[in-house]
Amino acid sequence: DIQMTQSPSSLSASVGDRVTITCRATQSISDYVNWYQQTPGKAPILVISTASTLQSGAPSRFSGSGSGTDFALTISSLQPEDFATYYCQQSYNIPFTFGQGTKLEI
Amino acid sequence: QVQLQESGPGLVEPSQTLSLICSVSGGSISDTTFGYYWTWIRQHPGKGLEWIGYIYHSGSAYYNPSLKGRVTISVDTSSNQFSLELTSVTVADTAVYYCANSLAARLGFDPWGQGTLVTVSS
């Protein structure tokens, strides 16, 4: 299985900050990475697909980058509604796997 | 926009079979414009996400090998639903179970159902 390792596991930041979450795969996966946002008690929401494609309805302050084994999710200016847990997910090989999550806290 | 809703028992006894249904609204499950991959994902309490498997619109299904042949996903086009069966459950199968859709496997899962908590306990 392809393992996805996120860094950091948790992150404290303030409204207006720029933050970056990274995700590393155990093998090259091209751009087959997706990013999700999850708030407590809710289902995850797809924010970025195929490494850098912003989903319809997602704010433009979210961006994704990377290819191969190293990927990043950047939020350019944190808003109160962005404090959540973020997961990366590889869609290169079955079984699809997720990172362990990054909790973004105020 | 297609919407998904999970339903099923919230409590299952150990060694029994967990059965969940995902009801699809806003479109036909047979209509591939809504997506090809009808998916189940679970989240253990306070933990990360685990892909269980999906069924392709053609009827072919793919499962996570970690579930060791205990899982079956099927589609009922007449009811516009797809289902999950997980046999021989243990307390380790206690989780929130989500159904989700994907237009193409590489594009990620969107949308998701709200999730349903299934507890395995006697």
Interface residues (C-beta under 8 A of the other chain):
Chain A: Y32 N34 Y36 K42 A43 P44 I45 L46 S49 T50 Q55 Y87 Q89 S91 Y92 I94 P95 F96 T97 F98 G99 Q100 G101
Chain B: G48 L49 E50 W51 Y62 N64 P65 S66 Y98 A105 R106 L107 G108 F109 D110 W112 G113 Q114 G115
